[in-house]
Every structure is written in C-alpha cells, then in structure tokens.
Amino acid sequence: MPSTDAAEQELGLTFRPKFGADGLVTAVAVDDASGEILMLAHMDREALAATIATGEVHYFSRSRGELWKKGETSGQIQTVRRILVDCDQDALVLRVTVGGDGGACHTGARSCFYRALGADGALQRVD
C-alpha cells in the first residue's frame, strides 16, 4: 500500500507537480478540437505559473535556458483550454487552441510529429 504522501500525490486532488532533478516537468500540447498531438516541451515552475496566470502557454527552453512564451514571435500562441495531470503529477497534457496559422512546430509543420519511422528504418513524412 502506498504511503499517505504517495497516495495523496497519486489519488488526491491537490495539485503538486513533481518536477525532475532538472527542475522540469514534461508537457504535451494537444489540439483541443482534434486531439492531435502538436508538440512536447518542458516547463519549470515559472513557466507553469505563467501559463496558469495568463492562460497562454509558456515553456522552459532547454536549448536557450530561459522562459519562452509559445508564439511570441511566430504568432502561434497556444491558449489553454484544459490542463490534464498524470497519475504521479510528473507530466502534463495541455489541451490548447493555436493562434496564427495554427502551426506548432518551428519548422512550419502543424505538429512537431510530422515524421514516422518506416519499416526500413528511415523516416517518412506523414503530414
């Protein structure tokens, strides 16, 4: 049987995000209307707090080492419709709508998941 603290983390109704040793929690952005997975990114405490406060998604950019408001320069602002929290609170699903051209990937693709691994081991475009 899990300890009381573990049970509260896994079954309780108190939001207690479990950040990793790097201070980040995984966040998957999903189109609220279609259910399409748009992107995977990470949030630190500041990004999560800014997202909750503004309703617009903020991430922590691991490559730049800083807070990043999605769409600030591209216009592809992600507006939160709902935040889902997994069982041990170390991953989030962000149900979002996307502004601008509706894309989510910095490559210009609608989703960052625009390739699939083929049987031959090569990547194939799926968009």
C-alpha positions in Angstrom: 0.0 0.0 0.0 1.4 3.4 -0.9 2.4 5.8 1.9 -0.1 8.6 2.7 2.1 11.1 0.9 2.3 8.9 -2.2 -1.4 8.3 -2.1 -2.1 12.0 -1.9 0.2 12.6 -4.8 -1.4 9.9 -7.0 -5.0 9.9 -5.9 -5.6 13.2 -4.1 -7.0 16.5 -5.5 -4.1 18.8 -4.5 -2.1 20.0 -7.5 1.5 19.2 -6.6 3.5 18.9 -9.8 6.6 16.7 -9.5 9.5 18.4 -11.2 12.5 16.3 -12.1 16.0 16.8 -10.8 16.5 19.3 -13.7 13.5 21.4 -12.3 11.3 20.5 -15.3 8.0 18.7 -15.9 7.1 17.3 -19.3 4.3 19.0 -21.1 2.5 17.6 -24.2 0.5 20.2 -26.2 -2.6 18.7 -27.9 -5.1 20.4 -30.2 -8.3 20.7 -28.1 -10.6 20.3 -31.1 -8.9 17.4 -32.9 -6.9 15.7 -30.2 -3.8 15.9 -32.5 -0.5 15.9 -30.6 1.2 19.2 -31.5 4.4 19.2 -29.5 6.3 18.0 -26.5 8.2 20.5 -24.4 9.1 21.2 -20.8 8.0 23.6 -18.1 9.8 24.8 -15.0 7.9 26.4 -12.1 8.0 29.8 -13.6 6.6 28.6 -17.0 3.8 26.7 -15.3 2.9 29.6 -13.1 2.9 32.0 -16.1 0.7 29.6 -18.1 -1.8 29.3 -15.3 -1.8 33.0 -14.6 -2.2 34.1 -18.3 -4.0 31.2 -20.0 -1.3 31.3 -22.7 1.3 28.5 -22.7 4.8 29.3 -21.6 7.6 26.7 -21.7 11.2 26.5 -20.5 13.6 26.3 -23.4 16.3 23.8 -22.6 18.4 25.0 -25.6 18.3 28.6 -24.6 18.0 28.1 -20.9 15.1 30.5 -20.5 11.4 31.1 -20.2 9.6 31.1 -23.6 6.1 32.1 -24.4 5.0 29.9 -27.3 4.0 32.0 -30.3 5.5 35.3 -29.0 7.4 35.8 -32.3 5.6 33.4 -34.6 2.0 34.3 -33.7 1.3 30.6 -32.9 0.2 31.4 -29.4 -1.2 28.4 -27.6 -4.2 29.2 -25.4 -5.0 26.7 -22.7 -8.4 25.1 -22.6 -7.6 22.5 -20.0 -4.6 21.1 -18.2 -4.6 17.4 -17.5 -2.2 15.9 -14.9 -1.0 12.4 -15.0 -1.2 10.0 -12.0 2.0 10.9 -10.3 1.9 14.5 -11.4 5.2 14.5 -13.4 3.7 15.1 -16.8 1.0 17.4 -18.2 -1.2 17.4 -21.2 -2.1 20.9 -22.3 -5.4 21.0 -24.3 -4.9 24.1 -26.4 -6.1 26.2 -29.3 -3.4 27.7 -31.5 -3.3 31.2 -32.9 -1.7 32.4 -36.1 -1.5 29.8 -38.9 -2.4 27.0 -36.4 1.1 25.5 -36.7 3.0 24.4 -33.6 6.4 23.4 -34.9 9.3 25.8 -35.5 9.8 24.0 -38.9 6.5 25.3 -40.1 4.7 22.0 -39.7 1.4 21.9 -37.9 2.7 19.3 -35.5 6.3 18.6 -34.4 5.4 14.9 -35.0 5.4 15.1 -38.8 7.6 12.0 -39.5 7.2 8.3 -38.7 9.8 5.6 -38.6 9.3 3.3 -41.5 9.9 -0.5 -41.7 13.2 0.2 -43.4 14.5 2.3 -40.5 14.2 5.6 -42.5 12.0 8.5 -41.5 8.9 9.2 -43.7 6.9 12.4 -43.7 3.3 11.9 -42.5 1.9 15.4 -42.9 
